[in-house]
Each structure stands twice: as C-alpha cells, then as structure tokens.
Amino acid sequence: MNKLVEIANRAAADYGFRQIVQWSPDDVIGQWGLSTAEADVLTGPIKEALDRMPVPVEPDDLPGEQERLAKIIREELG
C-alpha cells in the first residue's frame, strides 16, 4: 500500500507523472512492482480521482489532494 500512496502523491504533485499513471498504468505497475490488488486500485478509483483533479494542483491544495488519494487507497485496500 505504501508504494501506491507514493505513486499517488507524486502524481498529484507532478502533472507529467500523473499522465503516465493515467495513460500508461501497466508501465507504472511493472516498474513499482504493484500487487494485483494495488494495480486494480490504481487503474480504478485512483485513475478516476486523478482524472478529476485540477491541473495543476495548487501548492496550498496539494496536501489535501494527497490525503484524499491516500484515503481512497486505505478504503480500497483496507
């Protein structure tokens, strides 16, 4: 779960990385060695959340967005 949170945090902060996560998730899954459950969360609820995220995320809003993503991950992976 920690790797997935790290990916989500980076995607929120770095729009270029966000695009890779959104549109080439298999590359991210392989590079980071995510489990099947983590991959499902990345390609499902996290992708949906990233798709709705503002571009760019304003610096003052970044901690809140990162916490929102972490909450999604915690809820999905228990």
C-alpha positions in Angstrom: 0.0 0.0 0.0 2.9 2.4 0.7 4.1 2.2 -2.9 0.7 3.1 -4.1 0.4 6.1 -1.8 3.8 7.2 -3.0 2.7 6.9 -6.6 -0.5 8.8 -5.9 1.4 11.6 -4.0 3.8 12.0 -6.9 1.0 12.0 -9.5 -0.8 14.8 -7.6 2.3 16.9 -7.4 3.8 16.2 -10.9 1.4 16.5 -13.9 3.8 14.8 -16.2 4.0 11.8 -13.9 0.2 11.9 -13.4 -0.2 11.5 -17.2 2.0 8.4 -17.1 -0.1 6.9 -14.3 -3.4 7.7 -16.0 -2.5 6.6 -19.6 0.3 4.0 -19.1 -0.6 2.3 -15.9 0.9 -1.0 -16.9 4.3 0.6 -17.1 3.9 2.0 -13.6 2.5 -1.3 -12.2 5.6 -3.1 -13.6 8.1 -0.5 -12.5 6.9 -0.3 -9.0 6.1 -4.0 -8.6 2.5 -3.5 -7.5 0.3 -6.4 -6.4 -2.8 -7.3 -8.3 -5.0 -5.6 -5.7 -2.8 -2.4 -5.8 -3.0 -2.4 -9.6 -6.8 -2.7 -9.5 -6.9 0.4 -7.2 -4.5 2.3 -9.4 -6.4 1.6 -12.6 -9.9 2.1 -11.0 -10.6 4.6 -8.2 -7.2 6.3 -8.3 -7.3 6.9 -12.0 -10.8 8.3 -11.7 -9.7 10.6 -8.9 -6.7 11.8 -11.0 -8.9 12.4 -14.0 -11.0 14.8 -11.9 -8.0 16.5 -10.2 -7.3 20.1 -11.3 -4.3 20.9 -13.5 -2.1 22.0 -11.9 -2.8 21.2 -8.3 -2.1 24.5 -6.4 0.7 24.2 -3.8 -1.7 25.1 -1.0 -4.2 22.4 -2.1 -1.6 19.6 -2.6 -1.6 18.2 1.0 -5.4 17.9 0.9 -5.4 16.2 -2.5 -2.7 13.8 -1.4 -4.7 12.9 1.7 -7.8 12.4 -0.4 -5.9 9.9 -2.6 -4.4 8.1 0.4 -7.9 7.8 1.9 -9.2 6.2 -1.3 -6.3 3.7 -1.2 -6.8 2.9 2.5 -10.6 2.4 1.9 -10.0 0.1 -1.1 -7.1 -2.0 0.4 -8.3 -2.0 4.0 
